[in-house]
Amino acid sequence: MKNNRIIAGLDIGSTAVRLVLGNIVATEQQEKLQIIGAVSSPSEGISRGVINSIEDATSAIAACLEKAERLLGVNVYDIWLGINGPNMKCETSKGVVAVSRGDGEINADDVNRALEAAQALSVPQHYDILHVLPVEFKVDSQECVKNPLGMVGVRLEVEALIIQNLSSQINNLKKSIQRAQLNIDDIVFSALAASAVALDSKQKELGVALVNIGSSTTSLAVFEDGELLHAAVIPLGSSHITADVAIGLRCPITLADKVKILYGSANASRFNKTDEIDITEIIREENLADETNIISKHYVAEIIQARVEEILEKIDEEFKKIGKSGMLPAGVVLIGGGAKLSDLVETAKKVLRLPVSLGGNKHVPTVIDKANDVEYLTALGLVVWGDQILRRSGSDNSNSARNINGLFKKIISILKP
């Protein structure tokens, strides 16, 4: 029997497909979200956040779904889907409308029309708009208005952030999901979804950046004054670090990955040139022959640090675009599998000149340890995103989510405290 109270967040990455499931549980006081499971399966048909084989991607998604249904005993029909990819664009746009009511009171329709006017920017060919997020409103001459509903004025202006992605990428993702017999409640930019659990309101108010270091891409979302200020995807990730180690050590990629995970560091200054690693056991496990058993720990760290610094410099370039290089009081929060690299936080502090910390689940109490892992925070954030939309729409039915996906209702749900 179909369970409409299940909320599923699906994060499709280049190395793994991750699924987190939540259940809306009724208590005496109110309904609350309970995380009931988190599973993953190897990813196929996806490279650098983009689907390159619909058949393989569908199989990977179906395998993850089957695993969840087998382990948790729950049938999944509807999912909240994260999207990434280096083709994502982020632009600001303004929309201006006259207040419609005779008494000058701003209503939902006025806000909707202003946001629709903001969408009138020139969208590049073959791109679709994913999100239209208000940064601030202006009522007549009053600036920095967060929520204009109920205010009185003649002219309403909005400055909005428009997040767009390639139409083909979105459509291929949809096709893979539909072939896996799933319905899509909504498609959400991954870093934006992850911020729902990894950041708190104080951080967003002061100024903070969420950085998700994945296998093939690094995505970021910058917040200030409680609103999304900038978003970007950098086509570099942890797999590029692994590839550099493989080239430097002249060894297979699987061996390089294990060396990186077990002995790698993003800070070469920690080691002397005489520090060595015995990788005999790893070579035996990988059934490799003619590989060097002893390698320099300092040399491996130098290789890793060079690529890490390149990724961090690309991140800082994004900060410079919005005038926030070294200027985010709440610093940078790192998530994603690549964030687990040893000494990454310390190196990031030096390169970015900001406070840096590893992210965690700040909003949803759960006994499922896996769901709190930095690798699962995007999928967990998608569950929380879906829960917030459903609650504010006054329904826990997944089908209702598809009915509220109009621009205005999405935005109003974000505006409400």
Backbone torsions as a table, in degrees:
resi	resn	phi	psi	omega
1	MET	NA	139.1	-176.9
2	LYS	-71.1	130.0	179.7
3	ASN	-106.1	108.9	-175.9
4	ASN	-81.2	-4.8	-178.2
5	ARG	-92.7	0.0	176.8
6	ILE	-86.0	132.9	175.1
7	ILE	-117.3	124.6	-177.0
8	ALA	-117.6	131.4	175.9
9	GLY	-110.9	123.6	-176.3
10	LEU	-115.5	120.2	178.8
11	ASP	-113.5	111.1	-177.9
12	ILE	-99.5	107.4	-179.2
13	GLY	-106.4	178.6	-178.2
14	SER	-76.7	-21.5	-179.9
15	THR	-113.6	-23.7	-177.8
16	ALA	-150.4	149.2	170.9
17	VAL	-103.5	122.9	-176.4
18	ARG	-118.3	136.8	-178.2
19	LEU	-130.3	127.3	174.6
20	VAL	-117.9	134.7	-178.5
21	LEU	-114.9	135.5	175.9
22	GLY	-125.3	156.3	179.9
23	ASN	-130.5	132.1	176.9
24	ILE	-82.5	115.4	-175.7
25	VAL	-108.5	131.1	178.9
26	ALA	-83.2	127.7	173.5
27	THR	-115.0	179.2	-178.9
28	GLU	-64.6	-36.4	-177.5
29	GLN	-86.5	-47.5	-174.3
30	GLN	-162.4	175.0	174.3
31	GLU	-87.6	143.2	179.3
32	LYS	-135.2	157.9	-179.2
33	LEU	-88.8	129.8	178.4
34	GLN	-121.5	124.8	178.2
35	ILE	-81.8	125.0	-174.6
36	ILE	-109.7	-9.7	178.8
37	GLY	177.9	159.9	177.4
38	ALA	-147.5	126.5	-179.1
39	VAL	-135.8	163.1	176.2
40	SER	-147.3	159.8	174.2
41	SER	-145.3	156.5	-179.2
42	PRO	-59.5	143.5	-177.9
43	SER	-92.2	141.6	176.0
44	GLU	-137.9	153.5	177.2
45	GLY	73.7	15.1	-178.6
46	ILE	-132.8	128.2	179.1
47	SER	-135.5	127.5	179.7
48	ARG	55.7	38.6	177.0
49	GLY	78.1	4.7	-176.4
50	VAL	-122.1	136.9	179.4
51	ILE	-73.3	126.8	176.8
52	ASN	-116.8	-1.4	173.6
53	SER	-152.7	106.8	-178.3
54	ILE	-63.2	-39.1	-178.8
55	GLU	-62.6	-46.9	179.8
56	ASP	-67.0	-41.0	179.3
57	ALA	-62.7	-41.6	178.3
58	THR	-61.4	-42.1	179.2
59	SER	-63.0	-41.3	179.7
60	ALA	-65.9	-41.7	178.6
61	ILE	-65.3	-44.1	179.8
62	ALA	-63.0	-37.4	179.2
63	ALA	-65.0	-41.7	178.1
64	CYS	-65.1	-41.6	179.7
65	LEU	-63.9	-45.1	179.3
66	GLU	-61.9	-39.5	179.0
67	LYS	-63.2	-42.3	179.4
68	ALA	-64.6	-44.6	-178.3
69	GLU	-67.2	-35.1	-179.9
70	ARG	-72.5	-43.8	-176.3
71	LEU	-78.2	-35.0	-173.1
72	LEU	-104.5	-12.4	179.5
73	GLY	67.2	30.0	-178.0
74	VAL	-123.3	133.4	175.3
75	ASN	-87.0	129.5	-178.9
76	VAL	-108.2	127.7	-179.5
77	TYR	-119.8	-33.1	-174.4
78	ASP	-125.0	140.0	-179.3
79	ILE	-134.4	152.9	169.4
80	TRP	-100.8	121.2	-166.5
81	LEU	-108.2	131.5	175.3
82	GLY	-90.0	147.2	178.4
83	ILE	-132.8	142.4	-179.4
84	ASN	-135.3	-148.1	175.3
85	GLY	108.7	143.3	-175.1
86	PRO	-70.3	-8.1	-178.7
87	ASN	-89.3	1.7	179.9
88	MET	-66.1	140.7	177.8
89	LYS	-123.6	150.5	179.1
90	CYS	-134.8	122.7	-179.2
91	GLU	-135.5	154.2	173.9
92	THR	-100.4	148.0	-179.0
93	SER	-149.3	155.0	179.7
94	LYS	-119.1	145.0	175.6
95	GLY	-131.3	137.3	-177.7
96	VAL	-129.8	133.7	176.4
97	VAL	-141.0	160.8	172.9
98	ALA	-88.8	140.6	178.2
99	VAL	-66.1	132.1	-170.0
100	SER	-80.9	-34.3	-174.1
101	ARG	-75.6	147.8	-179.1
102	GLY	-65.3	-32.8	179.9
103	ASP	-83.7	0.1	175.5
104	GLY	81.2	3.5	-179.6
105	GLU	-76.6	129.3	-177.4
106	ILE	-80.8	125.8	179.4
107	ASN	-115.5	-176.6	-176.6
108	ALA	-61.2	-36.0	-179.0
109	ASP	-64.7	-38.0	178.0
110	ASP	-63.1	-43.4	179.4
111	VAL	-63.9	-41.9	179.3
112	ASN	-60.6	-45.8	-179.3
113	ARG	-65.1	-37.1	178.8
114	ALA	-65.0	-41.4	179.7
115	LEU	-69.9	-35.4	175.9
116	GLU	-66.2	-36.0	176.8
117	ALA	-65.3	-34.2	179.0
118	ALA	-67.6	-25.1	179.6
119	GLN	-76.1	-6.0	-175.4
120	ALA	-75.6	10.2	177.0
121	LEU	-68.3	165.3	-178.3
122	SER	-80.1	98.9	179.1
123	VAL	-77.1	130.6	179.9
124	PRO	-56.3	151.0	179.2
125	GLN	-60.2	140.0	179.0
126	HIS	70.6	20.8	175.3
127	TYR	-115.4	146.7	174.6
128	ASP	-118.9	149.6	177.3
129	ILE	-82.5	125.9	177.1
130	LEU	-91.6	-47.9	-176.3
131	HIS	-137.6	142.9	168.1
132	VAL	-122.2	104.5	-172.5
133	LEU	-113.6	120.5	180.0
134	PRO	-68.7	131.7	174.5
135	VAL	-89.7	-48.3	174.8
136	GLU	-161.6	159.0	177.0
137	PHE	-111.9	162.3	175.1
138	LYS	-135.2	123.0	178.7
139	VAL	-108.7	111.0	-173.0
140	ASP	54.5	-116.1	-179.2
141	SER	-100.7	2.6	180.0
142	GLN	-86.0	117.9	-177.3
143	GLU	-97.3	173.6	174.6
144	CYS	57.2	39.6	176.7
145	VAL	-86.3	127.7	-178.5
146	LYS	-84.3	-44.5	-179.7
147	ASN	-137.3	107.0	-173.1
148	PRO	-83.3	-5.1	-176.7
149	LEU	-57.5	127.0	178.7
150	GLY	89.7	-12.6	178.1
151	MET	-76.1	163.1	-177.5
152	VAL	-112.3	132.8	178.5
153	GLY	-173.8	-179.4	179.9
154	VAL	-108.8	-33.8	-173.5
155	ARG	-127.0	129.9	178.8
156	LEU	-117.7	126.5	179.6
157	GLU	-125.5	141.1	178.1
158	VAL	-128.8	139.4	169.0
159	GLU	-105.3	120.7	-174.3
160	ALA	-124.7	152.8	175.5
161	LEU	-99.7	124.0	-177.8
162	ILE	-106.0	115.7	177.9
163	ILE	-102.6	125.1	-175.5
164	GLN	-126.8	155.6	175.0
165	ASN	-144.8	162.5	-179.0
166	LEU	-58.4	131.0	179.4
167	SER	-58.3	-42.0	-178.2
168	SER	-63.2	-39.1	179.4
169	GLN	-65.2	-43.0	178.7
170	ILE	-63.6	-45.1	-177.5
171	ASN	-66.9	-38.1	177.4
172	ASN	-66.5	-37.2	177.1
173	LEU	-65.0	-44.7	178.0
174	LYS	-60.2	-42.5	-177.4
175	LYS	-63.9	-40.6	178.9
176	SER	-64.1	-41.4	179.9
177	ILE	-65.6	-45.4	-178.5
178	GLN	-65.7	-35.2	177.5
179	ARG	-68.5	-22.8	176.6
180	ALA	-86.3	12.0	176.7
181	GLN	65.6	38.0	178.6
182	LEU	-119.7	151.1	172.4
183	ASN	-101.9	145.4	179.6
184	ILE	-101.2	118.7	175.6
185	ASP	-75.0	-41.4	178.2
186	ASP	-167.3	156.3	175.4
187	ILE	-112.0	125.9	-172.6
188	VAL	-126.5	137.4	173.9
189	PHE	-58.8	126.3	-169.0
190	SER	-55.9	-46.3	-178.3
191	ALA	-65.3	-33.5	177.5
192	LEU	-66.9	-41.5	178.1
193	ALA	-65.1	-43.5	-179.0
194	ALA	-62.3	-32.0	-179.7
195	SER	-63.0	-20.7	-179.6
196	ALA	-66.6	-22.6	178.9
197	VAL	-116.1	-26.7	-173.5
198	ALA	-89.9	-15.9	-179.0
199	LEU	-122.0	149.8	174.3
200	ASP	-107.8	170.9	-174.4
201	SER	-64.2	-33.2	179.8
202	LYS	-66.5	-42.6	177.6
203	GLN	-61.1	-45.8	-179.3
204	LYS	-64.2	-31.4	179.9
205	GLU	-72.6	-42.8	-177.5
206	LEU	-72.1	-38.1	-174.8
207	GLY	123.5	111.9	-175.2
208	VAL	-149.6	155.1	175.3
209	ALA	-123.1	130.2	172.3
210	LEU	-97.6	125.3	-178.8
211	VAL	-120.8	119.1	-179.1
212	ASN	-105.7	107.9	-178.9
213	ILE	-93.8	102.5	179.6
214	GLY	-94.7	-165.4	-178.7
215	SER	-71.3	-48.5	-174.7
216	SER	-113.4	-15.5	-179.0
217	THR	-136.9	158.4	173.0
218	THR	-124.4	117.0	-179.4
219	SER	-107.2	151.6	-179.4
220	LEU	-142.9	151.6	175.8
221	ALA	-136.7	125.8	-177.8
222	VAL	-108.0	131.2	-179.4
223	PHE	-120.2	147.1	173.3
224	GLU	-156.0	142.9	-177.4
225	ASP	54.7	32.2	176.1
226	GLY	80.5	-0.1	-175.9
227	GLU	-120.9	153.9	174.8
228	LEU	-68.5	125.2	-176.4
229	LEU	-102.2	-32.9	-175.8
230	HIS	-161.8	149.8	176.0
231	ALA	-143.4	148.2	-179.2
232	ALA	-160.7	159.9	174.2
233	VAL	-128.9	125.7	-179.4
234	ILE	-103.6	129.3	-175.2
235	PRO	-78.4	46.6	176.3
236	LEU	-138.0	143.0	180.0
237	GLY	-155.4	-165.1	-174.3
238	SER	-67.8	-26.2	178.9
239	SER	-66.7	-28.1	176.9
240	HIS	-68.9	-33.3	175.9
241	ILE	-65.7	-45.7	178.8
242	THR	-59.4	-43.1	-179.9
243	ALA	-61.8	-39.9	178.2
244	ASP	-63.4	-41.2	178.6
245	VAL	-63.5	-41.6	179.3
246	ALA	-61.8	-42.1	179.2
247	ILE	-67.4	-44.8	-177.8
248	GLY	-64.8	-37.4	-178.7
249	LEU	-93.3	-6.0	-176.4
250	ARG	52.6	53.2	-176.7
251	CYS	-133.8	165.7	178.4
252	PRO	-62.1	155.5	-175.6
253	ILE	-65.1	-33.5	179.8
254	THR	-66.5	-38.9	177.4
255	LEU	-67.8	-42.9	179.1
256	ALA	-60.2	-38.6	-179.5
257	ASP	-65.4	-42.3	179.0
258	LYS	-66.7	-39.4	177.5
259	VAL	-62.5	-43.2	179.1
260	LYS	-60.7	-47.1	-176.5
261	ILE	-68.4	-44.8	-173.9
262	LEU	-82.3	-35.8	-172.4
263	TYR	-126.4	-5.3	-175.4
264	GLY	-70.5	157.0	177.5
265	SER	-150.3	146.8	177.6
266	ALA	-92.4	10.6	-178.6
267	ASN	-134.9	95.8	-176.3
268	ALA	-68.5	-23.5	-177.5
269	SER	-67.1	-12.1	178.8
270	ARG	-71.8	-19.2	-171.3
271	PHE	-119.5	151.9	172.1
272	ASN	-88.1	160.4	179.8
273	LYS	-67.4	-14.7	179.0
274	THR	-89.7	-9.3	179.3
275	ASP	-68.1	128.8	-176.3
276	GLU	-128.2	159.7	178.8
277	ILE	-122.9	132.3	174.3
278	ASP	-95.3	111.7	-176.3
279	ILE	-107.4	24.9	-179.3
280	THR	-57.1	-44.3	-177.4
281	GLU	-63.1	-40.9	179.3
282	ILE	-65.1	-41.7	179.4
283	ILE	-60.9	-39.8	179.0
284	ARG	-65.9	-43.0	-180.0
285	GLU	-62.6	-36.2	-178.1
286	GLU	-86.5	-0.2	-179.4
287	ASN	55.4	45.8	-179.2
288	LEU	-103.4	151.4	177.9
289	ALA	-126.2	158.6	176.0
290	ASP	60.1	29.4	175.6
291	GLU	-102.0	146.8	178.3
292	THR	-67.4	128.5	-176.0
293	ASN	-82.3	-26.6	-177.7
294	ILE	-116.8	127.0	178.2
295	ILE	-129.6	159.2	-178.8
296	SER	-82.3	123.1	179.3
297	LYS	-67.0	-36.7	178.9
298	HIS	-64.8	-41.5	-179.4
299	TYR	-64.7	-43.3	178.3
300	VAL	-62.0	-42.8	-179.8
301	ALA	-65.3	-36.1	177.0
302	GLU	-61.9	-43.1	179.2
303	ILE	-62.2	-48.0	-177.8
304	ILE	-64.5	-45.3	-177.3
305	GLN	-60.9	-38.6	-179.2
306	ALA	-61.1	-46.0	-179.8
307	ARG	-71.4	-38.2	178.1
308	VAL	-60.9	-43.9	179.6
309	GLU	-64.7	-34.8	176.0
310	GLU	-62.7	-45.1	178.5
311	ILE	-62.3	-43.6	-179.5
312	LEU	-65.7	-36.6	177.2
313	GLU	-66.3	-36.3	174.9
314	LYS	-63.7	-39.1	176.8
315	ILE	-63.2	-44.1	-179.9
316	ASP	-64.1	-32.2	176.1
317	GLU	-62.4	-37.2	176.6
318	GLU	-66.3	-38.1	177.1
319	PHE	-64.7	-38.1	-179.8
320	LYS	-64.7	-32.0	179.6
321	LYS	-59.4	-30.0	-178.4
322	ILE	-112.0	13.5	176.5
323	GLY	69.8	30.9	-176.7
324	LYS	-119.7	15.4	177.5
325	SER	-64.0	118.4	-177.4
326	GLY	67.9	16.0	-172.5
327	MET	-127.3	34.9	177.1
328	LEU	-116.0	102.1	-174.3
329	PRO	-56.2	-36.7	-179.9
330	ALA	-86.5	0.3	171.6
331	GLY	75.3	-149.6	-175.3
332	VAL	-123.4	134.5	176.6
333	VAL	-111.9	123.2	-176.9
334	LEU	-99.3	133.2	173.5
335	ILE	-136.2	179.3	-179.8
336	GLY	94.7	161.1	-178.4
337	GLY	-59.2	-34.6	179.9
338	GLY	-68.5	-17.4	-179.3
339	ALA	-73.8	-10.9	-178.8
340	LYS	-79.8	-7.3	-177.6
341	LEU	-59.2	132.7	-178.1
342	SER	-60.5	136.7	176.9
343	ASP	67.6	11.6	179.0
344	LEU	-64.4	-40.7	-177.3
345	VAL	-60.7	-45.8	-178.6
346	GLU	-64.9	-41.6	178.2
347	THR	-65.8	-39.2	179.1
348	ALA	-63.7	-37.7	178.0
349	LYS	-60.1	-40.4	-178.2
350	LYS	-71.1	-45.8	-175.2
351	VAL	-71.6	-43.8	-175.7
352	LEU	-87.0	-14.3	-179.6
353	ARG	56.4	44.8	-177.5
354	LEU	-144.6	159.7	170.3
355	PRO	-64.6	137.6	-179.0
356	VAL	-134.1	138.3	178.7
357	SER	-147.0	160.3	174.1
358	LEU	-79.3	139.1	-178.7
359	GLY	-79.1	165.7	178.3
360	GLY	-158.5	173.2	179.0
361	ASN	-79.0	113.8	-176.2
362	LYS	-104.5	-6.6	-168.1
363	HIS	-127.0	-20.7	-174.4
364	VAL	-120.6	104.5	176.4
365	PRO	-60.8	131.9	180.0
366	THR	-153.4	146.3	176.4
367	VAL	-94.3	-2.0	178.1
368	ILE	-84.2	98.5	-175.1
369	ASP	-59.1	-37.4	-177.3
370	LYS	-60.3	-36.0	-178.5
371	ALA	-65.5	-22.2	179.7
372	ASN	-88.3	-5.7	179.3
373	ASP	-67.0	145.6	-178.1
374	VAL	-59.9	-24.3	179.4
375	GLU	-72.8	-23.3	-174.8
376	TYR	-103.0	1.5	-174.1
377	LEU	-66.6	-29.1	176.6
378	THR	-67.4	-47.7	178.8
379	ALA	-63.6	-39.4	177.1
380	LEU	-64.9	-40.6	178.1
381	GLY	-62.6	-35.0	177.6
382	LEU	-65.0	-37.1	176.8
383	VAL	-64.5	-44.9	179.5
384	VAL	-65.8	-41.0	177.1
385	TRP	-57.4	-47.9	179.0
386	GLY	-62.8	-41.2	178.9
387	ASP	-61.3	-42.6	-179.4
388	GLN	-64.8	-42.7	179.3
389	ILE	-63.7	-44.6	-178.2
390	LEU	-65.5	-41.1	179.5
391	ARG	-63.9	-43.7	-175.3
392	ARG	-75.7	-16.5	174.6
393	SER	-88.0	-5.5	177.0
394	GLY	79.4	23.5	-178.5
395	SER	-151.5	149.6	174.7
396	ASP	-107.9	10.7	-179.7
397	ASN	-84.4	126.7	-177.6
398	SER	-61.0	-33.7	-179.7
399	ASN	-63.4	-29.2	-180.0
400	SER	-66.7	-27.7	-179.6
401	ALA	-61.6	-40.4	-179.7
402	ARG	-68.1	-23.8	-179.9
403	ASN	-82.3	-16.4	-178.2
404	ILE	-106.2	13.8	-176.1
405	ASN	-78.8	6.6	172.6
406	GLY	-61.9	150.3	-176.0
407	LEU	-52.7	-48.4	-172.4
408	PHE	-62.2	-47.3	-175.0
409	LYS	-67.2	-33.1	175.2
410	LYS	-62.3	-47.5	-175.6
411	ILE	-67.5	-42.1	-179.9
412	ILE	-61.5	-36.9	178.9
413	SER	-64.7	-31.8	177.5
414	ILE	-75.4	-35.0	-179.1
415	LEU	-67.9	-33.3	-176.4
416	LYS	-67.0	141.5	-178.6
417	PRO	-73.2	NA	NA
